[in-house]
Structure formats: structure tokens, C-alpha cells
Amino acid sequence: MTGTRPTVSKVLAEVRRRFTEAGIADPATDARLLVAGLLKFSSTEILSRGNEPVAGDKEALILAAVERRLAHEPVHRILGEREFYGLPLWLSAETLEPRPDTEILVDTMLPYLRTLAKTEEHLHILDLGTGTGAICLALLSECPEASGIGSDVSAGALRTAESNAARNGLKERFETVQSSWFQNIHGMFHAIVSNPPYIASSILDSLAPEVTKFDPATALDGGPDGLDAYKAIAKDAAGFMQPNGVIGLEIGYDQRNHVTAVFEAAGFKCVDSAKDYGQNDRVLVFA
Ligand code: GLN
């Protein structure tokens, strides 16, 4: 019977063809990620095991997933998980899908945490609008002396963040708090981090359907000028920071001057910044 089944490479080629035909942006990568993910193959196995037959139930699973991708659902949402900073993370409808560019915020913050770790016995991190927990969990995985709070308005997001902490062995050092920005937060932190919603409401509709239809609007919509979240954070942050603490933020590609002005007006100084893989301003650090 198996002789009549299509092989992995044949199925992969067919998925790639359908994605290409439908104008999916990166058809080869998406086809490979989707087929490998559903067959539970690693990125090398998907190539080395190309001659193996695909069982009927697996093929049905792949075909159903292809339909979802053609309806603009991102590959990692279909698979229900993705990697961020080397950590496997569950996604849910209530969480923004972590983007590779956000890893730059983690990279930018680590030197500050490592310097602080030389003089502080224990580091406290606060991740506002934690979603999957990505930023906080990545920082905790790199800093054994740190513990963190992930806050979010969404109870569903916090459940996902908690499973992700458990999945990566970080449960003991990670806590969640349901909160709109600082509302229900107590304590003083060495690092406050956030990738808040920063898209101006009026342009939300112009984003790719992969984003607007599948990332939660609350994780994207930054209000009329896209700056609502930064204003809310800047207003109260000083009361939650250790004297030597820092704030690290992801920002929209054209928001550097605006966000800097918001934080300067609240008494902070911009001490660092970083660009994303597309050379846009993407991260600001304030102290
Ligand atoms: N980077 C996301 C996007 O443009 C937006 C994330 C956010 O608003 N924080 O798809």
C-alpha cells in the first residue's frame, strides 16, 4: 500500500506550488515549515527523508493546513507554536506572534542585565503586555539570577505565557499579573521591557491580512497616533524602577523621535537604541 502513497518531497513540491500560485510571500519557506511541522520533522529531516511515503491521515492534515494558509493564516499559528530566541513557545488567539525583530530587544537588554547582575543579588524584570511571554522568558533563560513578571490585560494570553514558562523550565522564576500597564503591578524593577501595541488605529486595516486577521487587535492598536501605550508607560514607570533600572521598548519604524519625546517629557533619557534586520529604528532604551 505504501508504494502508492506520495513521498514527502512530492507533497512538499505540491504545497510549494500552491503557495506560489496563490502569491504567498515566501512560498518555499512556508511550505517547508508547514510540512515539516505537521510531520514532526526537523529542518534537516524534511530534506533527508524526502523519499519516505506520507501516510493518508498526515496528507489530509497537510491539505487542511494548506487551505488555512491560503486563507492568510500564518504558518506558525497553524502549527500553534514557534521559536523565539531559541525557546519553543505556544501561540494562542490572544497572543501576538513573536517576531524575529523582537529578539533585538532581548539582545539590547542583556548587556544591561549582565552589568546589573554584578552588583545586584537578584534582578527583577517586568514585561508589560507579555503576550506569549517571549521577551521576559528569553531574558530569564539568559539570566539565571533574574526573576520576572509578565503582565497582560488578557487572561488568555497569561495562560499561554504560563504554559510557555513551564515548557522552558522557567516556571519558578516567572509570574503573571493581569493588568493594564502598571494598574495591578507592585514592586520595583531593574528592567521594564515591552513590545506594546504601536500601530496607529487608522492604518491597522492596511497591514497584511496575516497580521490584521490573526494577531489580536489589542496587541497592535496603539490609538490615534500609535503612541497611547508609550504615554501610559512613561507616565507611571518612574514609580516602578530601581534607581539603576532601565526601560527597553520595541517601537514602530518611524516612532523614534515621538517615543523619545514622550519619555523625555516624563524625565527619562534615551541611553541606547537598536535597528531591526531591515535597518529601521526598532528598539529604544531609557533610564
Ligand atoms: N511588529 C508588529 C507588526 O507590525 C506590530 C507589533 C506591535 O504593535 N507591537 O506586525
Residues whose N, C-alpha, C, O or C-beta is under 5 A from the ligand:
A	BS01	LIG	N195 P196 P197 Y198 I199 V211 A219 L220
